[in-house]
Amino acid sequence: LQNNIQSINTSGSVLRQAVLRNQPDVILLQEVWKPEQEIVINDYLKPVLKLRQYGEIGGGVGIICKKHVKQVVLKEYEVDDLEAVWVDVMVGGLRSVVGSVYIPPGKIEKLDRLDQVITIILQSHERILIGMDANSRSSLWDESCCGVDACRKSIRMGSRLEDLLMKHGLQVHNSGQATYVTELHSSAPDITVSKGLHSVSWRIIDDELKSPHEGIL
């Protein structure tokens, strides 16, 4: 399950309901903000979190694995200038690195840093799956961006992300459907990519998560 939760403090209860209904093995969260209390979900391990420091509002990422999932936290891939956490998981006999990543709007230099980290990860691991809010628009994963001014930062970031994906042979699993929906705007900043995994399905769930970002399974 992947979602930009836009504060675990306001969406924690509905997240638990969505988890109960969908029973994901791994939960990838972006914009968890700073939890006011410990995040506890029945039958799930303690979250692996990376939060903003020094009183900064917003941001933060997390991964929460079900108790039957074998996990190894990969702290060696965490860097100061990138909001990302990485865990080596074993699910159904298949081992893979999973990552949760948040790229703030307009911060194209963060995509360069992500490129560097993925390069290092793939030197030691064959399989990787990343759920991210990349704030990057491209027709590869966002049908709504066709005809959008190419000078916009989000489009330029999308072009940079396309280059990154091609360089590393990462597959995009989005259907093109909008993952961020408000009364005035819809787009697909939330992207799921992988390498070395086959028969990956991707869909938006109906669960209400108190965030304009849709939940992705």
C-alpha atoms as a printed R data frame, in Angstrom:
    type eleno elety resid chain resno       x       y       z
1   ATOM     1    CA   LEU     A     1   0.000   0.000   0.000
2   ATOM     2    CA   GLN     A     2   1.392   3.402  -1.033
3   ATOM     3    CA   ASN     A     3   0.080   6.824   0.006
4   ATOM     4    CA   ASN     A     4   1.070  10.416   0.647
5   ATOM     5    CA   ILE     A     5  -0.796  10.556   3.934
6   ATOM     6    CA   GLN     A     6  -0.345  14.317   4.555
7   ATOM     7    CA   SER     A     7   0.075  13.863   8.310
8   ATOM     8    CA   ILE     A     8  -0.260  10.589  10.163
9   ATOM     9    CA   ASN     A     9  -1.775  12.613  13.014
10  ATOM    10    CA   THR     A    10  -4.949  13.394  11.049
11  ATOM    11    CA   SER     A    11  -5.084  10.237   8.921
12  ATOM    12    CA   GLY     A    12  -3.825   7.517  11.240
13  ATOM    13    CA   SER     A    13  -7.252   6.080  12.086
14  ATOM    14    CA   VAL     A    14  -8.422   5.843   8.455
15  ATOM    15    CA   LEU     A    15  -5.049   4.382   7.454
16  ATOM    16    CA   ARG     A    16  -5.559   1.587   9.971
17  ATOM    17    CA   GLN     A    17  -9.019   0.903   8.507
18  ATOM    18    CA   ALA     A    18  -7.597   0.791   4.959
19  ATOM    19    CA   VAL     A    19  -4.849  -1.561   6.102
20  ATOM    20    CA   LEU     A    20  -7.401  -3.822   7.790
21  ATOM    21    CA   ARG     A    21  -9.439  -4.040   4.574
22  ATOM    22    CA   ASN     A    22  -6.555  -4.473   2.126
23  ATOM    23    CA   GLN     A    23  -4.014  -6.402   4.256
24  ATOM    24    CA   PRO     A    24  -0.868  -5.160   2.468
25  ATOM    25    CA   ASP     A    25   2.445  -6.814   3.315
26  ATOM    26    CA   VAL     A    26   4.279  -3.491   3.127
27  ATOM    27    CA   ILE     A    27   3.040   0.101   3.584
28  ATOM    28    CA   LEU     A    28   4.948   2.965   1.923
29  ATOM    29    CA   LEU     A    29   4.064   6.412   3.280
30  ATOM    30    CA   GLN     A    30   5.088   9.901   2.242
31  ATOM    31    CA   GLU     A    31   4.509  13.167   4.119
32  ATOM    32    CA   VAL     A    32   3.928  11.478   7.449
33  ATOM    33    CA   TRP     A    33   4.864  14.777   9.143
34  ATOM    34    CA   LYS     A    34   5.962  14.420  12.790
35  ATOM    35    CA   PRO     A    35   3.882  11.835  14.664
36  ATOM    36    CA   GLU     A    36   2.446  13.116  17.939
37  ATOM    37    CA   GLN     A    37   2.395   9.568  19.301
38  ATOM    38    CA   GLU     A    38   3.772   6.154  18.447
39  ATOM    39    CA   ILE     A    39   2.364   4.688  15.220
40  ATOM    40    CA   VAL     A    40   0.782   1.337  16.075
41  ATOM    41    CA   ILE     A    41  -1.052  -0.900  13.596
42  ATOM    42    CA   ASN     A    42  -2.165  -4.360  14.724
43  ATOM    43    CA   ASP     A    43  -0.112  -7.227  13.214
44  ATOM    44    CA   TYR     A    44   2.486  -4.788  11.814
45  ATOM    45    CA   LEU     A    45   6.050  -4.093  12.880
46  ATOM    46    CA   LYS     A    46   7.311  -0.811  14.271
47  ATOM    47    CA   PRO     A    47   7.528   1.768  11.448
48  ATOM    48    CA   VAL     A    48  10.821   2.665   9.816
49  ATOM    49    CA   LEU     A    49  10.722   6.458   9.626
50  ATOM    50    CA   LYS     A    50  12.782   9.368   8.388
51  ATOM    51    CA   LEU     A    51  11.386  12.679   9.598
52  ATOM    52    CA   ARG     A    52  12.333  16.279   9.038
53  ATOM    53    CA   GLN     A    53  14.441  17.818  11.748
54  ATOM    54    CA   TYR     A    54  14.767  21.192  13.460
55  ATOM    55    CA   GLY     A    55  11.036  21.921  13.615
56  ATOM    56    CA   GLU     A    56  10.439  21.790   9.853
57  ATOM    57    CA   ILE     A    57   6.764  21.205   9.019
58  ATOM    58    CA   GLY     A    58   5.602  18.494   6.625
59  ATOM    59    CA   GLY     A    59   7.583  15.892   4.750
60  ATOM    60    CA   GLY     A    60   8.867  12.692   6.240
61  ATOM    61    CA   VAL     A    61   8.633   9.141   4.911
62  ATOM    62    CA   GLY     A    62   7.990   5.732   6.388
63  ATOM    63    CA   ILE     A    63   7.765   2.000   5.729
64  ATOM    64    CA   ILE     A    64   5.641  -0.368   7.809
65  ATOM    65    CA   CYS     A    65   5.873  -4.135   7.266
66  ATOM    66    CA   LYS     A    66   3.499  -6.852   8.378
67  ATOM    67    CA   LYS     A    67   4.838  -9.042  11.180
68  ATOM    68    CA   HIS     A    68   5.296 -12.099   8.949
69  ATOM    69    CA   VAL     A    69   7.550 -10.087   6.593
70  ATOM    70    CA   LYS     A    70  11.257 -10.476   7.215
71  ATOM    71    CA   GLN     A    71  12.856  -7.042   7.085
72  ATOM    72    CA   VAL     A    72  16.313  -5.535   7.310
73  ATOM    73    CA   VAL     A    73  16.498  -1.756   7.568
74  ATOM    74    CA   LEU     A    74  19.077  -0.394   5.114
75  ATOM    75    CA   LYS     A    75  20.336   2.663   6.973
76  ATOM    76    CA   GLU     A    76  23.431   2.747   4.780
77  ATOM    77    CA   TYR     A    77  21.354   4.107   1.901
78  ATOM    78    CA   GLU     A    78  19.896   7.024   3.845
79  ATOM    79    CA   VAL     A    79  21.422  10.406   3.013
80  ATOM    80    CA   ASP     A    80  20.872  13.781   4.631
81  ATOM    81    CA   ASP     A    81  19.599  15.597   1.541
82  ATOM    82    CA   LEU     A    82  16.974  13.074   0.421
83  ATOM    83    CA   GLU     A    83  13.706  12.104   2.134
84  ATOM    84    CA   ALA     A    84  13.847   8.342   1.599
85  ATOM    85    CA   VAL     A    85  13.928   5.138   3.632
86  ATOM    86    CA   TRP     A    86  14.925   1.687   2.385
87  ATOM    87    CA   VAL     A    87  14.170  -1.791   3.694
88  ATOM    88    CA   ASP     A    88  15.249  -5.221   2.429
89  ATOM    89    CA   VAL     A    89  12.134  -7.411   2.690
90  ATOM    90    CA   MET     A    90  11.327 -11.074   2.187
91  ATOM    91    CA   VAL     A    91   7.714 -11.707   1.138
92  ATOM    92    CA   GLY     A    92   6.515 -15.089  -0.109
93  ATOM    93    CA   GLY     A    93  10.080 -16.272  -0.602
94  ATOM    94    CA   LEU     A    94  10.942 -13.253  -2.749
95  ATOM    95    CA   ARG     A    95  13.556 -10.800  -1.520
96  ATOM    96    CA   SER     A    96  13.515  -7.179  -2.647
97  ATOM    97    CA   VAL     A    97  14.531  -3.696  -1.574
98  ATOM    98    CA   VAL     A    98  11.539  -1.402  -1.063
99  ATOM    99    CA   GLY     A    99  11.824   2.342  -0.751
100 ATOM   100    CA   SER     A   100   9.529   5.199   0.219
101 ATOM   101    CA   VAL     A   101  10.572   8.549  -1.268
102 ATOM   102    CA   TYR     A   102   9.279  12.119  -1.143
103 ATOM   103    CA   ILE     A   103  10.551  14.774  -3.558
104 ATOM   104    CA   PRO     A   104   9.255  18.271  -2.680
105 ATOM   105    CA   PRO     A   105   7.799  20.417  -5.491
106 ATOM   106    CA   GLY     A   106  10.435  22.032  -7.699
107 ATOM   107    CA   LYS     A   107  13.390  20.288  -6.027
108 ATOM   108    CA   ILE     A   108  14.891  18.735  -9.151
109 ATOM   109    CA   GLU     A   109  18.268  18.387  -7.403
110 ATOM   110    CA   LYS     A   110  16.650  15.776  -5.129
111 ATOM   111    CA   LEU     A   111  16.055  13.598  -8.194
112 ATOM   112    CA   ASP     A   112  19.787  13.799  -8.899
113 ATOM   113    CA   ARG     A   113  20.449  12.571  -5.365
114 ATOM   114    CA   LEU     A   114  17.894   9.778  -5.795
115 ATOM   115    CA   ASP     A   115  19.709   8.759  -8.983
116 ATOM   116    CA   GLN     A   116  22.951   8.414  -7.018
117 ATOM   117    CA   VAL     A   117  21.331   6.352  -4.251
118 ATOM   118    CA   ILE     A   118  19.608   3.969  -6.693
119 ATOM   119    CA   THR     A   119  22.945   3.473  -8.466
120 ATOM   120    CA   ILE     A   120  24.480   2.303  -5.188
121 ATOM   121    CA   ILE     A   121  21.523   0.072  -4.252
122 ATOM   122    CA   LEU     A   122  21.541  -1.734  -7.619
123 ATOM   123    CA   GLN     A   123  25.206  -2.582  -7.200
124 ATOM   124    CA   SER     A   124  24.184  -5.040  -4.455
125 ATOM   125    CA   HIS     A   125  20.513  -5.848  -5.118
126 ATOM   126    CA   GLU     A   126  18.714  -7.246  -8.164
127 ATOM   127    CA   ARG     A   127  15.157  -6.326  -7.195
128 ATOM   128    CA   ILE     A   128  13.805  -2.974  -6.084
129 ATOM   129    CA   LEU     A   129  10.381  -1.370  -5.724
130 ATOM   130    CA   ILE     A   130   9.942   2.333  -4.987
131 ATOM   131    CA   GLY     A   131   6.760   4.157  -4.030
132 ATOM   132    CA   MET     A   132   7.225   7.896  -4.241
133 ATOM   133    CA   ASP     A   133   5.517  11.228  -4.417
134 ATOM   134    CA   ALA     A   134   7.926  12.700  -6.948
135 ATOM   135    CA   ASN     A   135   5.978  15.881  -7.767
136 ATOM   136    CA   SER     A   136   7.085  15.200 -11.342
137 ATOM   137    CA   ARG     A   137   4.751  15.094 -14.339
138 ATOM   138    CA   SER     A   138   5.143  13.023 -17.476
139 ATOM   139    CA   SER     A   139   2.768  11.403 -19.948
140 ATOM   140    CA   LEU     A   140   4.468   8.105 -19.036
141 ATOM   141    CA   TRP     A   141   2.468   8.038 -15.806
142 ATOM   142    CA   ASP     A   142   0.136  11.067 -15.902
143 ATOM   143    CA   GLU     A   143  -2.489  11.295 -18.643
144 ATOM   144    CA   SER     A   144  -3.605  14.706 -17.367
145 ATOM   145    CA   CYS     A   145  -0.311  16.431 -18.212
146 ATOM   146    CA   CYS     A   146  -0.707  16.247 -22.010
147 ATOM   147    CA   GLY     A   147  -0.547  19.770 -23.398
148 ATOM   148    CA   VAL     A   148   0.814  21.266 -20.177
149 ATOM   149    CA   ASP     A   149   3.416  24.026 -20.634
150 ATOM   150    CA   ALA     A   150   6.820  22.330 -20.931
151 ATOM   151    CA   CYS     A   151   8.441  25.210 -19.022
152 ATOM   152    CA   ARG     A   152   6.697  24.250 -15.789
153 ATOM   153    CA   LYS     A   153   8.987  22.904 -13.093
154 ATOM   154    CA   SER     A   154   6.922  19.745 -12.642
155 ATOM   155    CA   ILE     A   155   7.297  18.899 -16.349
156 ATOM   156    CA   ARG     A   156  11.043  19.519 -16.249
157 ATOM   157    CA   MET     A   157  11.227  17.289 -13.190
158 ATOM   158    CA   GLY     A   158   9.227  14.658 -15.057
159 ATOM   159    CA   SER     A   159  11.762  14.737 -17.888
160 ATOM   160    CA   ARG     A   160  14.601  14.297 -15.381
161 ATOM   161    CA   LEU     A   161  12.775  11.403 -13.732
162 ATOM   162    CA   GLU     A   162  12.216   9.768 -17.130
163 ATOM   163    CA   ASP     A   163  15.991   9.878 -17.692
164 ATOM   164    CA   LEU     A   164  16.596   8.323 -14.266
165 ATOM   165    CA   LEU     A   165  14.135   5.485 -14.911
166 ATOM   166    CA   MET     A   166  15.599   4.712 -18.322
167 ATOM   167    CA   LYS     A   167  19.155   4.781 -16.976
168 ATOM   168    CA   HIS     A   168  18.399   2.150 -14.333
169 ATOM   169    CA   GLY     A   169  15.875   0.090 -16.323
170 ATOM   170    CA   LEU     A   170  13.064   0.841 -13.882
171 ATOM   171    CA   GLN     A   171   9.501   0.046 -14.935
172 ATOM   172    CA   VAL     A   172   6.623   2.440 -14.213
173 ATOM   173    CA   HIS     A   173   3.474   0.663 -12.975
174 ATOM   174    CA   ASN     A   174   1.045   3.608 -12.988
175 ATOM   175    CA   SER     A   175  -1.983   3.278 -15.246
176 ATOM   176    CA   GLY     A   176  -2.029   6.997 -16.107
177 ATOM   177    CA   GLN     A   177  -4.904   7.596 -13.692
178 ATOM   178    CA   ALA     A   178  -4.748  10.658 -11.452
179 ATOM   179    CA   THR     A   179  -3.423   9.963  -7.959
180 ATOM   180    CA   TYR     A   180  -3.956  13.492  -6.605
181 ATOM   181    CA   VAL     A   181  -7.486  14.836  -6.908
182 ATOM   182    CA   THR     A   182  -9.119  18.033  -5.639
183 ATOM   183    CA   GLU     A   183 -12.114  20.040  -6.869
184 ATOM   184    CA   LEU     A   184  -9.793  22.204  -8.970
185 ATOM   185    CA   HIS     A   185  -6.914  19.942  -9.929
186 ATOM   186    CA   SER     A   186  -5.971  16.375 -10.758
187 ATOM   187    CA   SER     A   187  -2.556  14.909 -11.569
188 ATOM   188    CA   ALA     A   188  -0.368  11.878 -10.903
189 ATOM   189    CA   PRO     A   189   2.615  12.891  -8.750
190 ATOM   190    CA   ASP     A   190   2.569   9.512  -6.978
191 ATOM   191    CA   ILE     A   191   4.615   6.984  -8.904
192 ATOM   192    CA   THR     A   192   5.379   3.290  -8.390
193 ATOM   193    CA   VAL     A   193   8.437   1.844 -10.121
194 ATOM   194    CA   SER     A   194  10.372  -1.400  -9.898
195 ATOM   195    CA   LYS     A   195  13.147  -3.515 -11.359
196 ATOM   196    CA   GLY     A   196  13.460  -7.303 -11.303
197 ATOM   197    CA   LEU     A   197   9.830  -7.880 -10.290
198 ATOM   198    CA   HIS     A   198   7.358  -9.480 -12.690
199 ATOM   199    CA   SER     A   199   3.557  -9.446 -12.964
200 ATOM   200    CA   VAL     A   200   3.195  -6.347 -10.799
201 ATOM   201    CA   SER     A   201  -0.389  -5.040 -10.673
202 ATOM   202    CA   TRP     A   202  -1.259  -1.424  -9.823
203 ATOM   203    CA   ARG     A   203  -4.567   0.101  -8.831
204 ATOM   204    CA   ILE     A   204  -6.085   2.930  -6.856
205 ATOM   205    CA   ILE     A   205  -8.165   1.905  -3.857
206 ATOM   206    CA   ASP     A   206 -11.507   3.415  -2.802
207 ATOM   207    CA   ASP     A   207 -10.557   3.908   0.843
208 ATOM   208    CA   GLU     A   208 -10.841   7.430   2.254
209 ATOM   209    CA   LEU     A   209  -7.475   8.478   3.700
210 ATOM   210    CA   LYS     A   210  -8.215  12.151   4.509
211 ATOM   211    CA   SER     A   211  -5.651  13.200   1.903
212 ATOM   212    CA   PRO     A   212  -6.078  14.462  -1.682
213 ATOM   213    CA   HIS     A   213  -3.609  11.718  -2.621
214 ATOM   214    CA   GLU     A   214  -5.245   8.412  -3.497
215 ATOM   215    CA   GLY     A   215  -4.174   5.166  -1.880
216 ATOM   216    CA   ILE     A   216  -2.370   2.811  -4.265
217 ATOM   217    CA   LEU     A   217  -2.220  -0.960  -4.004
